[in-house]
Amino acid sequence: MSTADNSPWWRGAVIYQVYPRSFADGNGDGIGDIAGIRSRLNHLSALGVDAIWFSPWYPSPMADAGYDVADYRDIDPIFGTLPEVEALIAEAHALGIRTIVDVVPNHCSDKHPWFQAALAAGPGAPERDLFWFRPGRGPNGDQRPTDWVGEFGGETWTRTTNPDGTPGDWYLHLFTAEQPDFNWEHPLVRAEFEDILRFWFDRGVDGIRIDSAGLLVKDGTLPETLPDKPHPFRDLDGVHDVYRAWRRIADEYPGDRALIGEVWMPDRQRFANYLRPDELHAAFNFDFLGCAWDASALRESIDGTLHAHAPVGAPATWVLSNHDVTRHVTRYGREDTTFSFAKKREGIHTDLELGTVRARAAALLSLALPGAAYVYQGEELGLWEVDVPPAERTDPMWPRSGYVDPGRDGCRVPLPWSGDAPPFGFSPDGATTAPWLSQPADWKGRTAQAQTGDPSSMLALYQAAIRIRRAEAGLGDGPMHWLEAPDDVLAFARGDDFACVVNLSGVPVPLPAHQTRLLASGPLAGDLLPPDTTVWLRTGTV
């Protein structure tokens, strides 16, 4: 991490996302766990990351990969125990690595004690006020209260059965039926999550990543979604009161505790509202993640991002992949290099060799931009999206899309660590249970072991880039300015004598004047920068 003296760590950190189910399996049951993560901390230390963000590890029926939480203050037995997590936090801190936990405030599991009590209490009971229970429309109440479409597609209301067996009220769930939405107008809901934040801050975590951060508050009149009307549950103004209260809690703790939001917001001004000085510290930049591999599109995304963040004084974030989206090695090898859920389909032709070349170039671009950078597990190994057989798919996005969207399992396949065949060291030697998702046999060249010591590997590229980023005073948080460059080439300066140049054209281009070449994403041709290649230069202007 390279930031100005005394600048908070989160402004310029390299943050690595661990999806616990798929990172490393310590007990041989085919599912990643806390023991596996602890055994691989040396990998993350060698990579040079500043912090780890852990996707949910709480007790859960796993209807949505742990984002259906039954208890926010404990660990699911498939992952381990709370004392193990406390040890993991301490061990990471000893290596100089901060920790970020995922909190899911929009909804819980239908097995959560509050929701179970609400079902048992029956219509009109105060326990139901913690959620969105409503009578149905029509003379028999058999029509849904609204025609809202869910965040995964599909319906958003499920009808209950009364304790006496008769059809009852309906409850709201913007995701699956197993994920009932909390009513954030209720003071008990607000108090509960404020206590959950303190629970994890008290255990030493350095940050909270907030799932579906813009969805918490709903319009209680339940209007339908209309193009010319405010949306009934996305980005309502009341959500900012929640995060102002959370910010006050974070500020009570020493060590620059951070709140980081998952905010899918196409309106950049509305996005920036979440980052005002008394709200969240940072939010994910999905505009950049979904951007085409195109110079003008990337420059517009970068400029728009920095312009939106400047008035609120927040750092930008740069991310290429995560646990929800198609891995960018795959995406960049397609004719359409953008990402959106609406276009996510299987069977799209992919040139993985081209995608890998572009992914290397994109890694250096993202790590050179101002602010914080996020690396999803496996990016440093150059992993691609796996075409998971339908029989193995567990993601509810697959059925809720009408079996059109293949779901997110393809980016969640367990990591390959060593060896020439599955499970590639994901599970310990002698394990008899296969990983929960099948790994492709041709990942044998992508294992961490195979890439270690290979200077041309993706792993070596990430290690070198993060090492240089940490050493360069101008990288991480801070200003940048564009340099003059040919069409379809991005060139910008950081600090006094550092430049990043990305060739997105179809022909080699001359390198600008420079003193030293610090790092390149691929081989250079003398003083020419090949297509789909990024180079970091010492300009020698000091």
C-alpha positions in Angstrom: 0.0 0.0 0.0 1.4 3.4 -1.0 -0.5 6.3 0.4 0.3 9.7 1.9 1.8 9.7 5.4 -0.9 9.1 8.0 -3.5 8.5 5.3 -6.0 5.8 6.3 -5.1 2.3 5.0 -8.3 1.8 3.1 -7.6 4.7 0.7 -4.8 3.0 -1.2 -5.0 -0.7 -0.1 -4.8 -3.8 -2.3 -7.6 -5.9 -0.9 -8.0 -9.6 -1.7 -11.4 -11.2 -1.7 -11.6 -14.7 -0.2 -14.7 -16.8 -1.0 -14.3 -19.2 1.9 -16.1 -22.2 0.3 -13.6 -22.2 -2.5 -10.3 -20.9 -1.2 -8.8 -23.9 0.6 -10.1 -27.0 2.4 -8.4 -27.9 5.6 -10.4 -30.9 6.8 -10.9 -32.8 3.5 -14.7 -32.5 3.1 -14.4 -30.8 -0.3 -15.5 -27.4 1.1 -13.1 -24.6 1.9 -12.9 -23.6 5.5 -11.1 -21.4 8.1 -8.4 -24.0 8.6 -7.7 -23.9 4.9 -7.5 -20.1 4.9 -5.1 -20.1 7.8 -2.9 -22.6 6.1 -2.6 -20.4 3.0 -2.0 -17.0 4.6 1.6 -17.3 3.5 0.4 -17.1 -0.1 -1.4 -13.9 0.6 1.5 -12.5 2.5 3.9 -13.3 -0.4 1.4 -11.7 -2.8 1.7 -8.5 -0.8 -2.0 -7.7 -0.2 -2.9 -5.2 2.5 -6.2 -6.7 3.6 -8.5 -9.7 3.1 -12.3 -9.4 2.6 -14.1 -12.6 3.6 -17.4 -13.5 1.9 -20.0 -14.7 4.5 -19.0 -17.5 6.8 -22.0 -17.4 9.1 -24.4 -20.2 10.0 -26.7 -20.6 7.0 -28.8 -23.1 5.1 -26.8 -22.1 2.1 -29.8 -21.3 -0.1 -27.7 -18.5 -1.6 -24.1 -19.5 -0.8 -24.2 -18.1 2.7 -25.8 -14.8 1.8 -28.9 -16.2 3.6 -27.6 -15.7 7.2 -29.2 -17.4 10.2 -26.8 -16.0 12.8 -24.6 -13.0 12.3 -22.5 -13.6 15.4 -21.2 -17.1 14.8 -19.5 -19.3 12.1 -21.1 -22.1 10.1 -19.7 -25.5 11.2 -18.8 -26.3 7.6 -16.3 -23.5 7.9 -15.1 -23.9 11.4 -15.6 -22.0 14.7 -15.6 -18.5 16.0 -12.4 -19.1 18.0 -10.8 -20.2 14.7 -11.8 -17.0 13.1 -10.5 -15.0 16.0 -7.2 -16.8 15.5 -7.3 -16.1 11.8 -7.8 -12.4 12.4 -4.8 -12.4 14.8 -2.6 -14.4 12.5 -3.4 -12.1 9.5 -2.6 -9.0 11.7 0.7 -10.6 12.6 1.5 -10.7 8.9 0.5 -7.0 8.5 -2.8 -8.0 6.7 -6.1 -6.4 7.8 -9.4 -8.2 7.7 -12.8 -7.2 6.4 -16.0 -9.2 7.0 -19.2 -9.3 5.0 -22.4 -8.2 6.6 -25.7 -8.8 4.8 -28.3 -6.3 6.2 -31.0 -6.3 3.5 -32.3 -9.8 4.3 -31.6 -12.9 6.4 -32.3 -16.6 6.2 -35.8 -17.9 6.6 -34.3 -20.0 9.4 -33.2 -16.9 11.3 -34.9 -17.0 14.8 -36.6 -13.7 14.2 -38.3 -15.0 11.0 -39.2 -18.3 12.5 -40.8 -16.4 15.4 -42.7 -14.2 13.0 -44.1 -17.2 11.1 -45.2 -18.9 14.4 -46.8 -15.7 15.7 -49.3 -15.4 12.9 -50.9 -12.4 11.2 -50.8 -9.0 12.9 -48.2 -10.1 15.5 -45.5 -7.6 16.4 -42.8 -10.2 15.5 -43.9 -9.7 11.9 -43.2 -6.0 11.9 -39.5 -6.8 11.6 -40.1 -8.0 8.1 -42.4 -7.1 5.2 -45.6 -9.2 5.8 -48.6 -8.0 3.8 -52.0 -9.3 2.8 -52.4 -10.3 -0.8 -54.5 -8.6 -3.4 -57.8 -9.9 -4.7 -60.9 -11.1 -2.9 -59.1 -14.1 -1.5 -55.7 -12.5 -1.0 -54.2 -14.9 -3.4 -52.5 -12.3 -5.6 -49.1 -10.9 -4.7 -49.0 -7.5 -3.0 -46.9 -6.1 -5.9 -45.5 -7.2 -9.2 -41.9 -6.3 -8.3 -39.2 -8.3 -10.0 -36.4 -9.7 -7.8 -32.7 -8.9 -8.0 -32.1 -12.4 -9.5 -35.3 -12.1 -11.6 -38.4 -14.0 -10.6 -41.0 -13.2 -8.0 -40.5 -11.2 -4.8 -43.4 -12.4 -2.6 -44.1 -15.8 -1.0 -47.4 -16.6 0.7 -47.3 -18.0 4.2 -49.5 -20.6 5.8 -51.2 -19.6 9.1 -50.7 -21.6 12.2 -54.2 -23.1 11.7 -53.3 -24.3 8.2 -55.1 -21.6 6.2 -53.4 -19.4 3.5 -51.9 -16.4 5.2 -50.1 -13.2 4.4 -47.2 -12.7 2.0 -43.7 -11.7 2.8 -41.2 -9.8 0.7 -37.9 -11.2 -0.5 -35.9 -9.3 -3.2 -33.7 -12.4 -3.6 -34.8 -16.0 -3.0 -37.8 -17.0 -1.0 -35.4 -18.3 1.6 -34.1 -14.7 2.1 -36.9 -12.5 3.7 -36.2 -8.8 3.7 -35.8 -6.9 7.0 -38.0 -3.9 7.6 -35.5 -1.2 8.2 -38.1 1.2 9.5 -38.2 -0.9 12.7 -35.9 0.4 15.4 -35.1 -3.2 16.6 -33.6 -4.0 13.1 -31.4 -0.9 13.2 -30.3 -1.6 16.8 -29.6 -5.3 16.0 -27.2 -4.4 13.1 -25.5 -1.7 15.0 -24.7 -4.3 17.7 -23.5 -6.8 15.0 -21.0 -4.2 13.8 -19.7 -3.7 17.3 -19.5 -7.5 17.7 -17.1 -7.8 14.8 -15.2 -4.6 15.5 -14.6 -5.9 19.0 -13.0 -9.0 17.5 -10.5 -6.9 15.7 -11.8 -6.8 12.1 -10.7 -3.7 10.3 -13.6 -3.2 8.0 -17.2 -4.2 7.1 -18.2 -4.9 3.5 -22.0 -4.2 3.1 -23.9 -6.5 0.8 -26.7 -5.0 -1.4 -26.1 -1.7 0.4 -28.6 0.4 -1.6 -31.6 -1.9 -1.1 -32.4 -1.7 2.6 -35.2 0.9 2.7 -38.5 0.3 0.9 -41.4 2.6 0.0 -44.0 1.4 2.5 -46.9 2.3 0.2 -45.6 -0.5 -2.1 -46.0 1.3 -5.4 -45.3 -0.6 -8.6 -42.0 0.0 -10.5 -42.7 2.6 -13.2 -40.1 4.2 -15.5 -41.3 7.8 -14.6 -41.5 7.2 -10.9 -38.9 6.8 -8.1 -37.9 3.2 -7.6 -39.8 1.6 -4.7 -36.7 -0.2 -3.1 -33.5 0.9 -4.8 -31.5 3.8 -3.5 -34.2 5.5 -1.4 -32.9 8.5 0.6 -33.7 6.9 3.9 -30.8 4.4 3.5 -28.3 7.2 4.2 -29.6 7.5 7.8 -28.6 3.9 8.3 -25.0 4.5 7.2 -24.6 7.7 9.1 -25.4 5.7 12.2 -22.9 3.0 11.2 -20.2 5.6 10.5 -20.5 6.9 14.0 -19.9 3.4 15.3 -16.9 2.8 13.1 -15.5 6.1 14.2 -15.7 5.0 17.8 -13.0 2.4 17.2 -9.2 3.0 16.8 -7.3 2.0 13.7 -9.3 3.5 10.9 -12.2 0.9 10.7 -13.8 1.1 7.3 -17.3 0.6 5.8 -17.3 -0.5 2.2 -20.5 -0.7 0.3 -21.7 -2.9 -2.5 -23.6 -0.2 -4.4 -24.8 -1.0 -7.9 -25.7 2.5 -9.0 -25.5 3.7 -12.7 -26.0 7.3 -11.6 -22.6 8.5 -10.5 -23.9 11.3 -8.4 -26.3 9.0 -6.5 -23.4 6.6 -6.1 -21.2 9.4 -4.6 -23.9 10.2 -2.0 -23.0 7.0 -0.2 -19.5 8.3 0.2 -20.1 11.6 1.9 -17.8 12.2 4.8 -20.3 11.0 7.4 -21.3 7.8 5.5 -19.4 5.0 3.9 -15.6 5.1 3.5 -15.6 3.4 0.1 -17.9 1.6 -2.4 -17.2 -0.8 -5.2 -16.8 0.7 -8.7 -19.0 -1.5 -10.8 -18.8 0.9 -13.7 -15.1 0.0 -14.2 -15.7 -3.7 -13.7 -18.3 -3.9 -16.4 -16.4 -1.6 -18.9 -15.4 -2.8 -22.3 -11.8 -3.4 -23.2 -11.8 -0.2 -25.2 -9.6 2.9 -24.7 -12.3 5.5 -24.9 -14.7 3.6 -22.7 -12.1 3.0 -20.1 -11.0 6.6 -20.1 -14.6 7.8 -19.7 -15.1 5.3 -16.8 -11.9 6.4 -15.1 -12.6 10.1 -15.5 -16.2 9.7 -14.4 -15.2 7.7 -11.4 -12.6 10.2 -10.2 -15.0 13.1 -11.0 -17.7 11.6 -8.9 -15.4 10.8 -5.9 -13.7 14.2 -5.8 -16.4 16.3 -4.3 -16.9 13.9 -1.3 -13.2 13.3 -0.8 -13.5 9.5 -1.1 -11.0 7.2 -2.7 -12.0 5.4 -5.9 -11.9 1.6 -6.0 -10.9 -0.5 -9.0 -12.1 -4.1 -9.4 -12.1 -6.5 -12.4 -13.9 -9.5 -11.0 -15.7 -10.8 -7.9 -17.8 -13.8 -6.7 -20.8 -12.6 -8.6 -19.4 -11.8 -12.1 -17.8 -13.6 -15.0 -14.1 -13.9 -14.5 -12.4 -11.2 -16.6 -9.9 -13.6 -18.2 -13.0 -15.1 -19.9 -14.8 -11.8 -20.5 -11.8 -10.2 -22.2 -11.5 -13.1 -24.6 -15.0 -12.5 -26.0 -16.2 -10.2 -28.8 -18.3 -8.3 -26.2 -15.9 -7.6 -23.3 -18.5 -5.8 -21.1 -20.3 -7.3 -18.2 -23.9 -7.1 -17.2 -26.2 -9.7 -15.6 -28.8 -9.1 -18.4 -26.4 -10.4 -21.0 -24.9 -13.2 -19.0 -25.4 -16.5 -20.9 -23.6 -19.7 -21.5 -22.0 -21.0 -24.7 -20.4 -17.7 -25.7 -17.2 -18.2 -27.7 -14.1 -17.3 -25.7 -10.5 -16.9 -26.8 -8.7 -17.7 -23.5 -5.3 -16.9 -24.8 -6.4 -13.4 -25.8 -8.4 -13.0 -22.6 -5.3 -13.8 -20.5 -3.1 -11.3 -22.4 -5.7 -8.6 -21.8 -6.2 -9.7 -18.2 -2.5 -9.2 -17.5 -2.7 -5.7 -19.1 -5.8 -4.9 -17.1 -4.2 -5.9 -13.9 -1.4 -3.4 -14.3 -3.9 -0.7 -15.3 -6.1 -1.3 -12.3 -3.2 -1.4 -9.9 -1.8 1.9 -11.2 -5.0 3.9 -10.8 -5.6 6.2 -7.8 -7.3 4.7 -4.8 -7.8 1.1 -3.6 -7.6 -2.1 -5.8 -9.5 -5.3 -5.2 -8.3 -8.7 -6.3 -10.7 -11.6 -6.4 -9.2 -15.0 -5.4 -7.8 -16.7 -8.4 -7.2 -13.6 -10.5 -3.5 -13.8 -9.5 -3.5 -17.3 -11.0 -5.2 -16.2 -14.2 -8.2 -18.5 -13.7 -11.0 -18.4 -16.2 -14.7 -18.9 -15.8 -15.6 -22.6 -15.7 -18.5 -24.0 -17.6 -20.1 -25.8 -14.6 -22.3 -28.8 -15.7 -26.0 -28.0 -14.9 -26.2 -31.0 -12.5 -23.5 -29.4 -10.3 -24.9 -25.8 -10.3 -26.0 -24.5 -6.9 -26.6 -20.8 -7.6 -30.3 -19.8 -7.3 -29.7 -17.3 -10.1 -29.8 -20.3 -12.5 -33.4 -21.4 -11.8 -34.7 -17.9 -11.0 -33.6 -16.7 -14.4 -35.7 -19.4 -16.0 -32.5 -21.4 -16.7 -31.1 -18.7 -19.0 -28.4 -17.2 -16.8 -25.9 -20.0 -16.0 -25.4 -18.5 -12.6 -22.3 -17.6 -10.7 -20.8 -21.0 -9.9 -18.4 -20.7 -12.8 -16.3 -18.0 -10.9 -16.6 -19.9 -7.6 -14.8 -23.1 -8.5 -12.2 -24.1 -5.8 -8.7 -22.8 -6.3 -5.9 -25.0 -7.7 -2.9 -24.9 -5.4 -0.6 -27.7 -6.5 -0.3 -31.0 -8.3 -1.2 -32.2 -11.8 -4.8 -33.3 -11.2 -7.9 -32.3 -9.2 -8.3 -31.4 -6.4 -5.0 -29.6 -7.1 -4.1 -29.3 -3.4 -7.4 -27.7 -2.6 -8.0 -30.5 -0.1 -5.3 -32.2 2.0 -3.6 -35.3 0.8 -5.7 -38.4 1.3 -9.0 -36.6 1.2 -11.7 -38.8 -0.2 -14.4 -36.2 -0.9 -14.1 -34.3 -4.2 -14.3 -30.5 -4.1 -17.9 -29.1 -4.1 -17.5 -27.9 -7.7 -15.4 -29.8 -10.2 -12.1 -28.2 -11.3 -11.0 -28.4 -14.9 -8.1 -30.7 -15.6 -6.3 -28.1 -17.6 -5.9 -25.9 -14.6 -2.8 -27.9 -13.8 -0.7 -25.2 -15.4 -2.5 -22.5 -13.3 -1.7 -23.9 -9.8 0.1 -21.6 -7.4 2.8 -24.2 -7.2 3.3 -24.3 -11.0 3.5 -20.5 -11.2 5.8 -20.0 -8.3 9.3 -19.1 -9.5 8.1 -18.6 -13.1 8.8 -14.9 -13.9 6.4 -15.0 -16.9 3.5 -16.3 -14.8 0.4 -14.3 -13.8 1.3 -14.9 -10.2 4.7 -13.4 -10.7 3.1 -10.4 -12.5 0.8 -9.7 -9.5 3.5 -10.1 -7.0 5.8 -7.7 -8.8 3.1 -5.2 -9.4 2.0 -5.1 -5.8 5.6 -4.9 -4.6 6.2 -1.9 -6.9 2.9 -0.3 -6.0 3.9 -0.5 -2.3 7.3 1.0 -3.0 6.2 3.8 -5.3 5.3 7.0 -3.4 3.0 8.1 -6.2 0.9 4.9 -6.4 -2.2 4.0 -4.4 -4.1 7.0 -3.2 -3.3 10.4 -4.8 -3.6 12.3 -8.0 -3.0 11.3 -11.6 -3.0 13.2 -14.9 -3.4 12.0 -18.5 -0.4 12.1 -20.8 -0.6 12.8 -24.5 -1.0 9.5 -26.4 -2.1 8.1 -29.7 -5.7 7.0 -30.3 -6.6 3.8 -28.5 -3.8 4.2 -26.0 -4.2 5.2 -22.4 -1.2 7.0 -20.8 -1.2 8.7 -17.4 1.3 9.8 -14.8 1.4 9.2 -11.1 3.6 11.1 -8.7 6.7 12.8 -10.1 8.2 10.2 -12.4 5.9 7.2 -12.9 3.8 6.5 -16.0 1.4 3.8 -17.0 0.8 3.2 -20.7 -1.9 0.7 -22.0 -2.0 -0.1 -25.7 -5.6 -1.0 -26.6 -5.1 -0.6 -30.4 -4.4 -3.3 -32.9 -0.9 -2.2 -33.7 2.4 -1.7 -31.7 2.9 1.9 -30.6 6.1 3.7 -29.6 6.9 4.0 -25.9 7.0 7.6 -24.6 10.3 9.0 -23.4 11.4 7.2 -20.2 14.4 6.3 -18.1 13.5 2.8 -17.0 10.9 0.1 -17.6 9.6 -1.0 -14.3 7.2 -3.8 -15.3 5.3 -4.9 -18.4 2.3 -7.2 -18.8 3.9 -8.9 -21.7 7.1 -8.9 -23.9 8.0 -5.6 -25.5 9.2 -5.3 -29.1 12.2 -3.0 -28.5 10.8 0.5 -28.0 7.4 -0.6 -29.2 4.4 -1.5 -27.0 2.5 -4.4 -28.5 -1.3 -4.5 -28.6 -3.2 -5.4 -25.4 -0.1 -4.7 -23.3 0.5 -2.4 -20.3 3.9 -1.0 -19.2 5.0 0.9 -16.1 7.8 3.4 -16.7 10.1 5.5 -14.7 10.0 8.7 -16.6 13.0 10.3 -15.1 11.5 13.7 -14.8 12.5 14.4 -11.2 
